[in-house]
Amino acid sequence: MINKIRPNMHDVLKQIPDGARIMTSGFGITGQAIELIEGLLDLGTRDLTIINNNAASSDRGLTRLLEEGRVSKMICSFPKTNNSNVFEELYRQGKIELELVPQGNLACRIQAAGAGLGAVFSPTGYGTALAEGKETRQINGKNYVLEYPIEADFALISAHQADRWGNLTYRKTARNFGPIMAKAAKTTIVQVKELFELGQLDPESIITPGIFVQHVIKV
């Protein structure tokens, strides 16, 4: 019997080694897997590469991971937000590496990884410093930049509901990057608010099929 619901969060997170590449869902604090991220603090996991839309917001979750010096590199679209200056201080001190990716490209490259594509051509960034050293091509009279998929060892995402097969629903804008990150990581760990028996979730409401999920934890 397939059952992806796990009773102990830390037992699941122990499989994440130092130096792992981790995708974390969230648009700012909305949809961020706060409890899973903070669980890494309890285990002492470090030297992480974090792939997220933002370089932390508020004073919880990813912000705490940065404050504790557990992140060696951020791949994100917004390294600076109104309510966060932790990343900026670390970056100015040379304590963290940044790969800046425009938001559309970030989503597109994560989707490419989930779809098994070798690369994609995007018009975003053409003629700017972000395109330096990258292959460019003109297609139908328009200039494009070759971008490679962004993959991860693990995805830590937040969803609203799940069943024991790992089928997921999301609540409104908290969905954001969760579905595409679940497809682009080798192992997807999900925190949810509600658990249901098989057949109780409306199939039309399931956004992420359980085939993309390995572990579900109710928080």
C-alpha positions in Angstrom: 0.0 0.0 0.0 1.4 3.3 -1.0 1.6 5.8 1.8 3.8 8.9 1.5 2.6 10.5 4.8 5.5 10.6 7.3 5.0 11.0 11.0 8.4 12.6 11.8 9.7 15.7 9.9 13.2 15.4 11.1 13.6 11.8 10.1 12.7 12.8 6.5 15.0 15.9 6.5 18.0 13.8 7.7 18.4 12.5 4.1 19.4 16.0 2.9 23.2 16.2 3.0 25.5 19.2 3.4 26.0 20.9 0.0 22.6 19.9 -1.4 20.7 22.0 -4.0 17.3 22.8 -2.6 14.3 24.4 -4.2 12.0 26.2 -1.8 8.5 27.3 -2.8 7.2 30.7 -2.0 6.5 34.2 -3.3 8.0 36.1 -0.4 6.4 34.4 2.7 3.3 33.2 0.8 3.6 29.5 0.1 7.0 29.2 1.8 7.6 25.8 3.5 8.6 27.5 6.7 8.5 24.5 9.0 10.5 22.3 6.7 13.2 25.0 6.2 13.5 25.6 9.9 13.8 21.9 10.4 17.1 22.0 8.6 18.3 24.4 11.3 17.6 21.8 13.9 19.7 19.2 12.0 22.7 21.5 11.3 22.6 21.1 7.5 24.9 23.6 5.8 26.6 24.8 2.6 23.3 24.7 0.8 22.4 26.1 -2.6 18.9 27.6 -2.3 16.7 28.2 -5.4 13.8 30.5 -4.5 12.0 33.5 -6.0 13.3 35.7 -3.1 16.4 35.8 -1.0 14.2 35.6 2.1 11.3 37.6 3.5 10.0 38.2 7.1 12.0 36.9 10.0 11.2 33.2 9.6 12.0 30.3 7.3 14.7 31.1 4.7 15.7 34.3 6.6 16.7 32.2 9.6 18.6 29.8 7.3 20.6 32.7 5.9 21.2 34.3 9.4 22.7 31.0 10.6 25.1 30.9 7.7 23.8 27.7 6.3 23.4 28.9 2.7 26.5 29.3 0.4 24.6 30.3 -2.7 21.3 31.8 -3.7 19.7 31.4 -7.1 16.8 33.8 -7.2 15.0 36.7 -8.9 14.7 39.1 -6.0 17.7 39.2 -3.7 16.4 42.4 -2.0 13.0 43.0 -0.7 11.4 45.7 1.5 11.4 43.7 4.7 14.7 41.8 4.4 18.3 42.9 4.5 20.0 39.7 5.7 21.0 38.6 2.3 22.3 42.0 1.3 24.6 42.1 4.4 25.9 38.6 3.7 26.5 39.4 0.0 28.4 42.7 0.7 30.6 40.7 3.2 31.4 38.1 0.5 29.8 35.4 2.6 27.3 34.2 0.0 27.2 33.7 -3.8 24.4 35.0 -6.0 23.1 33.8 -9.3 20.5 36.4 -10.4 17.8 35.0 -12.7 14.8 37.0 -14.1 11.6 35.7 -12.7 10.2 34.5 -16.0 13.4 32.7 -16.8 13.5 31.2 -13.3 10.1 29.7 -13.8 10.8 28.6 -17.4 14.1 27.0 -16.5 12.6 25.1 -13.5 9.7 24.0 -15.9 12.3 22.8 -18.4 14.0 20.6 -15.8 10.6 19.1 -14.9 9.8 18.5 -18.5 13.2 16.9 -19.3 14.2 19.5 -21.8 17.8 20.1 -22.6 17.6 23.9 -22.8 15.2 26.7 -23.8 15.6 30.0 -25.7 14.3 33.1 -23.9 14.3 36.7 -25.1 14.7 37.9 -21.5 18.1 39.3 -20.8 19.3 39.6 -24.3 21.8 42.4 -24.7 22.4 42.7 -21.0 25.0 41.6 -18.5 22.8 38.6 -17.7 23.4 37.2 -21.2 27.2 37.6 -21.2 29.0 34.4 -22.1 25.7 32.7 -23.2 24.8 31.4 -26.6 22.3 33.7 -28.5 20.3 33.1 -31.6 17.9 34.9 -33.8 14.6 33.1 -34.4 12.0 34.5 -36.7 13.7 37.9 -36.5 13.8 38.0 -32.7 16.9 37.7 -30.5 17.0 34.9 -27.8 19.4 33.7 -25.1 20.0 30.0 -24.5 19.1 29.1 -20.9 19.7 25.7 -19.2 17.3 23.9 -16.9 17.5 24.5 -13.2 17.4 21.2 -11.3 17.6 20.4 -7.6 18.4 17.5 -5.3 15.4 18.3 -3.1 12.3 20.5 -3.2 10.8 21.7 0.0 7.3 23.0 -0.8 4.1 24.0 0.9 0.7 22.8 -0.1 -2.8 23.0 1.4 -4.1 19.4 1.2 -2.8 16.0 0.4 -3.8 12.3 0.4 -1.6 9.4 1.2 -0.5 9.0 -2.4 0.9 12.6 -2.3 -1.7 14.2 -4.5 -1.7 17.9 -3.7 -4.0 20.9 -3.7 -2.9 24.5 -3.1 -4.6 27.5 -1.7 -4.9 30.4 -4.1 -1.6 32.3 -4.6 0.2 30.1 -2.2 0.5 27.7 -5.1 3.1 29.9 -6.9 6.4 27.9 -7.6 5.3 24.7 -5.8 4.0 22.6 -8.7 6.9 23.3 -11.0 9.5 22.7 -8.3 7.9 19.4 -7.4 8.6 18.2 -10.9 12.2 19.5 -11.1 13.7 17.9 -8.0 14.9 14.4 -7.5 13.1 14.3 -4.1 10.1 16.4 -3.2 9.2 16.9 0.5 5.8 18.6 1.2 4.3 20.2 4.2 0.5 20.4 4.3 -2.2 21.7 6.5 -4.8 18.9 5.9 -4.7 15.2 5.1 -7.4 13.2 3.3 -8.2 9.6 2.5 -7.9 8.5 -1.1 -10.8 9.6 -3.2 -11.8 12.5 -0.9 -9.9 15.2 -2.9 -11.7 16.4 -5.9 -9.6 15.2 -8.9 -10.2 18.5 -10.7 -8.6 20.4 -7.7 -5.4 18.3 -7.7 -2.6 20.4 -9.1 0.4 18.2 -8.3 -0.1 14.5 -8.9 1.5 12.2 -6.3 4.0 10.8 -8.8 6.1 13.9 -8.2 6.0 13.7 -4.4 8.0 11.4 -2.2 7.2 12.6 1.4 4.2 14.4 2.9 4.3 15.9 6.4 1.4 17.6 8.2 2.4 20.7 10.1 
